[in-house]
Each structure stands twice: as structure tokens, then as C-alpha cells.
Amino acid sequence: MTYGDSTKVQNLVWGSAKAVVPAGVTSALESATALINSKLNLKSELSGADKPARFDDITNQLAAGIIQEQKDPGVKSQSTVRGEQMLQDYMDDTTIKSRGESYHIRFA
């Protein structure tokens, strides 16, 4: 199972979706999902209510970037930059929330 949507990735890369999903799209979604899971230290994909809503958007951007960079390997695509920034923002948001819940100062 992967995060993201192959149709949205195709729209980001080519502007429209093809009738048959190219193998590269599936592979890029798998790679982007693996990247997210490794960055967040997840052992398996999250699904249903456990999966944050932003995961699909982040995965779509990263997968589109992977495909675009295959055409020009020396250049980091804007989709990759956006996807990495979205992932970093998500990590920052979750870190701030967990810090806020874990530190309780009590004055006597």
C-alpha cells in the first residue's frame, strides 16, 4: 500500500492522466511512501483514521519530483522541493504539538 494518488501525480507531471498508469508512477509513489515512513520512523504505512490527511499531498509532490528528476538527473525539481518542505512542516507541527503536551510545569 502506498500513500498518494497516481492520477494526481500524473497531473502534476504531465498535466493530465493517462488511460493506463505508467509503471514509473507506481514506483515513484512507492519510493515517496518509503521516504515518508523512514523520515517519520514508521515501520509500516498508516491507513484510515491513523493516516494524516497531508500524507497524500506530500507523497504526490515527492513522487512527481522523482519522475521529473529522471528526465534531468542533475536538477532538483520544484515538486521535490515542495514535497520536502511539506514533510518538514508536518514534522515541525507534530514536534511542537508533542512538546506542548509533554512539558507541564507545576509551581508550588
VENKANOR-V545175 format. One record per pair of residues at least 4 apart in sequence whose C-alpha atoms are under 7 Angstrom apart, sorted by the first residue. I is the first residue (numbers start at 1). GAP is how many residues later the second one is. Records with the same first field share a line. If there is no record, write none. Layout:
I->GAP + GAP
This chain:
1->44
2->27 + 28 + 31
3->26 + 30 + 52 + 53 + 56
4->25 + 52 + 53 + 55 + 56
5->4 + 55
6->4 + 19 + 20
7->4 + 10
8->4 + 52
9->4 + 51 + 54 + 55
10->4 + 5 + 6 + 7
11->4 + 5 + 6
12->52
13->51 + 55
21->4
23->4
24->4
25->4
26->4
27->4
28->4 + 35 + 38 + 39
29->4 + 30 + 34
30->4
31->4
32->4 + 27 + 30 + 31
33->4 + 26
34->4
35->4
36->4
37->4 + 5 + 6 + 8
38->4
46->4 + 5
47->4
54->4
55->4
56->4
57->4
58->4 + 25 + 28 + 29
59->4
60->4
61->4 + 18 + 19 + 21 + 22
62->4 + 17 + 18 + 21
63->4
64->4 + 15
65->4 + 12 + 14 + 15
66->4
68->4 + 9
69->4 + 6 + 7 + 8
76->4
77->4
78->4
79->4
80->4
81->4
82->4
83->4
84->4
85->4
86->4
87->4
88->4
89->4
90->4
91->4
92->4
93->4
94->4
95->4
96->4
97->4
98->4
99->4
